[in-house]
Amino acid sequence: MKKLFLLVCVIFCGIFQSYSQNVAIQDFIQILNDAQNAFDSGDYHSAIQWYEKSSKIIENEYGDDHPSFATGLSLIAACYREMKEYKHAIKLYEQALEIIKNVYGIYNLDYVILLEDIAMCYKYEGDYKHGERLTNQAMEIRFNPKFKSDFI
């Protein structure tokens, strides 16, 4: 999921073509690499700082309603989830979920994955009923004929 952030930026944002913020693509890639390395080493506080920096670039370039910004929010949320700060993670996942819903609708793989991420946080908090409800909702969407995914 983490390496997907770079791909999302490249594919959906055309990040290699322009930057109004005068940030070189090598710098952006380095920011993402630093974030990923921090995450992989368990330094979630540093990873959050790097992911926030990359998300700010996306927000400045494309707005806070862009799918790549949602990806950035979900990467930050994953850091909070790993730190067992589930309420903060849920809040960020829900923000990302709303962006994805507004852009693609609910019959989308990103939407389902975010629902499952939120469900997992609720289960980790001990709210199994809420987590199970969200997991079931995600499964219902996944098996709906309207569901679209390039991967499934």
ABEGO torsion letter per residue (X at the ends): XAAAAAAAAAAAAGAAABBAAGBBAAAAAAAAAAAAAAAAAGBAAAAAAAAAAAAAAAAAAAEAABAAAAAAAAAAAAAAAAAGBAAAAAAAAAAAAAAAAAAAEABBAAAAAAAAAAAAAAAAAGBAAAAAAAAAAAAAAAABAABBBAAX
